[in-house]
Amino acid sequence: MNIDKTAIFTQCVYDVDNRFVDLRIVTGFGNSFVLTMTDTSDLEEFDTDIELFLTKENLRIVIDRLTEVLENDERTN
């Protein structure tokens, strides 16, 4: 079995056309990372790939911000 360890999150956002949004991260060159969001469906012409190149420090900032949002949400609930 081949397990994709780059996958962070996958969600079906619209069942009618099998539209999925995938979030993946891979190690780039040196201390860099590539964060990719892919929006796919049965209609290939509408598929979208967005790549964001991050340094290690950029990735830490993203993780810190996501953690902050999560912790703030937990405090309000």
Secondary structure, DSSP 8 states (H G I E B T S, - for coil): ----TTEEEEEEEETTTTEEEEEEEEE-STTEEEEEEEEE-S-GGG-EEEEEEEEHHHHHHHHHHHHHHHHHHHHH-
